[in-house]
């Protein structure tokens, strides 16, 4: 199966930080039998995210997107995915409690930006993040 990876983040494009996620994801996908065919980096821009996703879905069986899920205002990946998949954000009590557990383990308490991360697209299956606060979101479209 062919896979593509989309990296979202202005900080990658301006050289503020290096992309280490795509290398790790590629190794893990290859170990599971996937062939990573392309890695695309886009800005924190809903239009660019949607364009990259549409393009990747036209070629690949699986598309992974990383970045733009944090609790800051410039993180627009979920909004872009809601638009792409014609979904809306809904509050997930399960995700909220998972975030509380992660924060508690770090000795932190819930704040408003973290609480907002409990809103996930209605048409996704949220996947608990065991090491961070932003859940993964699983979408399916046309068998991909």
Phi, psi and omega per residue, in radians:
X1 nan 2.444 3.113
X2 -1.553 2.461 3.119
X3 -2.288 2.647 3.005
X4 -2.304 2.695 -3.126
X5 -2.147 2.341 3.048
X6 -2.005 2.157 3.104
X7 -1.798 2.228 -3.135
X8 -1.926 2.225 3.040
X9 2.816 2.082 3.031
X10 -1.014 -0.622 -3.087
X11 -1.109 -0.472 3.056
X12 -1.291 -0.812 -3.059
X13 -1.157 -0.528 -3.139
X14 -1.624 0.036 3.083
X15 1.386 0.246 3.133
X16 -1.193 -0.678 3.047
X17 -2.370 2.766 3.125
X18 -1.619 2.547 3.065
X19 -1.372 1.916 3.041
X20 -1.874 -0.265 -3.098
X21 -1.131 -0.777 -3.034
X22 -1.134 -0.617 3.087
X23 -1.113 -0.800 3.134
X24 -1.140 -0.793 -3.130
X25 -1.087 -0.753 3.134
X26 -1.043 -0.789 3.120
X27 -1.059 -0.783 -3.133
X28 -1.139 -0.739 3.115
X29 -1.123 -0.759 3.115
X30 -1.070 -0.696 3.118
X31 -1.072 -0.532 -3.135
X32 -1.590 0.081 3.049
X33 1.697 0.087 3.096
X34 -1.514 2.633 3.034
X35 -1.883 1.950 3.116
X36 -1.375 2.087 -3.034
X37 -1.796 -0.342 -3.078
X38 -2.847 2.513 2.980
X39 -2.159 2.212 -3.115
X40 -2.094 2.374 3.070
X41 -1.955 2.245 3.122
X42 -2.244 2.802 3.110
X43 -1.289 2.935 3.026
X44 -1.276 1.274 -3.039
X45 -2.487 2.102 -3.082
X46 -0.968 -0.741 -3.119
X47 -1.087 -0.778 3.140
X48 -1.144 -0.683 3.125
X49 -1.088 -0.822 -3.123
X50 -1.137 -0.717 3.106
X51 -1.095 -0.780 3.140
X52 -1.131 -0.706 -3.139
X53 -1.137 -0.802 3.119
X54 -1.052 -0.754 3.137
X55 -1.115 -0.813 -3.136
X56 -1.111 -0.725 3.137
X57 -1.149 -0.400 3.103
X58 -1.287 -0.302 -3.087
X59 -1.998 -0.629 -2.928
X60 -1.891 2.740 3.068
X61 -1.434 -0.534 -3.098
X62 -2.353 2.349 3.079
X63 -2.206 2.214 3.056
X64 -1.938 2.352 3.093
X65 -2.033 2.315 3.085
X66 -2.277 2.455 3.129
X67 1.823 2.749 3.083
X68 1.316 0.407 -3.134
X69 -1.986 0.068 -3.065
X70 -1.250 -3.133 -3.096
X71 -1.586 0.529 3.125
X72 -1.964 2.782 -3.040
X73 -1.101 -0.429 -3.111
X74 -1.485 -0.033 -3.141
X75 -1.502 1.806 -2.996
X76 -2.020 0.175 -3.080
X77 -1.037 -0.795 -3.128
X78 -1.104 -0.690 3.089
X79 -1.086 -0.732 3.114
X80 -1.102 -0.763 -3.140
X81 -1.143 -0.641 3.071
X82 -1.062 -0.769 3.107
X83 -1.123 -0.789 -3.093
X84 -1.103 -0.767 -3.077
X85 -1.676 0.179 3.132
X86 0.874 1.037 -3.096
X87 -2.233 3.035 3.043
X88 -2.296 2.751 3.105
X89 -1.359 2.353 3.068
X90 -2.266 2.644 3.104
X91 -1.327 2.291 3.099
X92 -1.977 1.920 3.090
X93 -1.024 -0.615 3.138
X94 -1.113 -0.780 3.118
X95 -1.143 -0.721 3.120
X96 -0.990 -0.821 -3.122
X97 -1.174 -0.615 3.085
X98 -1.120 -0.728 3.102
X99 -1.105 -0.768 3.089
X100 -0.976 -0.753 -3.114
X101 -1.135 -0.742 3.131
X102 -1.120 -0.807 -3.138
X103 -1.097 -0.729 3.134
X104 -1.065 -0.732 3.129
X105 -1.118 -0.449 3.120
X106 -1.612 0.038 -3.117
X107 1.317 0.356 -3.121
X108 -1.902 2.838 3.049
X109 -2.039 2.853 -3.101
X110 -1.146 2.339 3.014
X111 -2.153 3.061 -3.059
X112 -1.090 -0.815 3.108
X113 -1.020 -0.686 3.103
X114 -1.218 -0.639 3.105
X115 -1.064 -0.667 -3.135
X116 -1.136 -0.389 3.100
X117 -1.240 -0.164 3.075
X118 -1.412 -0.039 3.035
X119 -1.589 2.127 -3.106
X120 -2.221 2.736 3.094
X121 -1.058 2.359 -3.100
X122 -1.021 -0.583 -3.069
X123 -1.571 0.179 3.119
X124 -1.850 2.866 2.937
X125 -1.815 1.963 3.130
X126 -1.252 2.472 3.108
X127 -2.104 2.179 -3.067
X128 -1.071 2.378 3.048
X129 -1.650 2.039 -3.068
X130 -1.435 -0.264 -3.083
X131 -2.087 -0.183 -3.134
X132 -2.407 -3.047 -3.065
X133 -1.706 -0.432 -3.104
X134 -1.429 2.125 3.114
X135 -1.297 2.694 2.963
X136 -1.374 2.710 -3.141
X137 -2.219 2.157 -3.128
X138 -1.758 2.151 3.074
X139 -2.100 2.658 2.997
X140 -2.240 2.419 3.113
X141 -2.599 2.165 3.104
X142 0.908 0.736 3.094
X143 1.309 0.206 3.137
X144 -2.052 nan nan
